Amino acid sequence: MAKIGFISLGCAKNLVDTEIMLHHVAEAGHEITPDETEADVVIINTCGFIESAKKEAIDNILDVAWLKENRSLKAIIVTGCLAERYRDEVLSQFPEVDAVLGTGSIHSIVEAVDAVLAGRKFSEFRDQEKIDFGGDRIVTTGDTFAYLKISEGCRNRCTYCAIPNIRGNFRSRDMDALVAEAKDLERLGIKELDIIGQDTTAYGIDLYGDYKLPELIRRISEETDIPWIRVLYCYPDKITDEFVGEMRTNPKLLHYLDMPIQHISDNMLKAMNRHGDSACIKDAVSRIRAAVPDVVLRTTAIVGFPGETEEDFEELCRYVLDAKFERFGAFPYSREENTPAYDFDGQIDEQVKQDRYDILMRHQLSVSEEIEKSFVGKTLRVLCEDFDHVSEAWVGRSYMDAPDVDGKVFFTSPSGTKFTPGEFVDVVITEALDYDLVGRTAI
């Protein structure tokens, strides 16, 4: 048996694939090591969505290749989106890589490990749309939260996006299987379940002929005691009244919604092939805010998309200032081969993209500062995650903050009380930073 190291890059959806592969490798009797310098084999589960993600994946491959040259590492396996998207190029351009698995071949990871340990090259690219959904996994996100991937692939066909080519068409997972997995996570002590998919609001349309996300949430709420349920990766055109009603009435469904809009100019939305125009986006935002006044909305936008005029960009800036999204991120457009937008006229200069990004994020910083300061003096329920020795404070998240992408709440206890990860604590907010909050326990 060998020591196996894992590096997981990219989104939470990719992390779930890593967790499944971890389980397969451990079940086969191999030892999992967190230290790549001790590993016999390192598995790099890559992202390949945009240029920066591809660069990160390549940098990691090169770093691990150094270990192969200078330490005891015997083999490198590359999996995930970069592997699926570039297939043969990974093996040909990186001779240090010994095996490549596409996104449809994660269940073949043990076979790949056995091959490279025997000194053989290995590559496999099964049909992504025939992959077995789910599977046992080793949860790597700690004792407080876990992801539940409810679907795979996408059918929206945004013109900038390579995901359908990498992950295939949209497929929902069986609802009974998802509820069973949620129960398994509950038995592990998970306090927050984060529902993910490329388009979570489309859940069920392929299996059941209708959008079934609200029903799935109700079943998980009724059949488990997991206190927090958070929904990520929603689309504005599929925010149904049923879903809004579920958020308003279900005490376990957090008043938080991740809903990328990508732009607000109708010219840009049409060019991007986004489903729903600016009126649709504004309607979704207003309906949610009216029904759930304390809702926290997270969104993202793309700047510098081909053909984006100064007027389009200014319209986006005005909307960001007006809508006051509690959580917001922006990305300069990444020109990706084999996507329709790659060949669009009106490609924007890289410096212009960066300038627009900087301007937009400065606008958002002013919004964020105003929002964060509004919580000073208020009491928030915080899910404790750890003790931070640098700040000498406990650290956790409120309902307003999704793992990894949002801020934190740092808090102290005047009474010296010690807390454990997974414990809920009432915290009085005393200070607001740019994106984090500071406070003390209420008692």
Buried (B, 14 or more C-beta within 10 A) or exposed (E): EBBBBBBBBBBBBBBBBBBBBBBBBBEBEBBBBEEBEBBBBBBBBBBBBBEEBBEBBBEBBEEBBEBBEEEEBBBBBBBBBBBBBBBEEBBEEBEBBBBBBBBBBBBBBBBBBBBBBEEEEBBBBBEBEEBEBBBEBBBBBEBBBBBBBBBBBBBBEBBBBBBBBBBBEBBBBEBEEBBEBBBBBBEEEBBBBBBBBBBBBBBBBBBEEEBBBBBBBBBBBEEBEBBBBBBBBBBBBBBBEEBBEBBBEBEBBBBBBBBBBBBBBBBBBEBBBBBBBBEBBBBBBEBBBEBBEEBBBBBBBBBBBBBBEEEBBEBBBEBBBEBBBBBBBBBBBBBBEEBBBBEBEEBBEEEBBEBBBEBBBEBBEEBBBEBBBEBBEEEBBBBBBBBEEEBEBBBBBBBBBBBEBBBBBBBBBEEEEEBEBBBBBEBBBBBBBEBBBBBBBBE
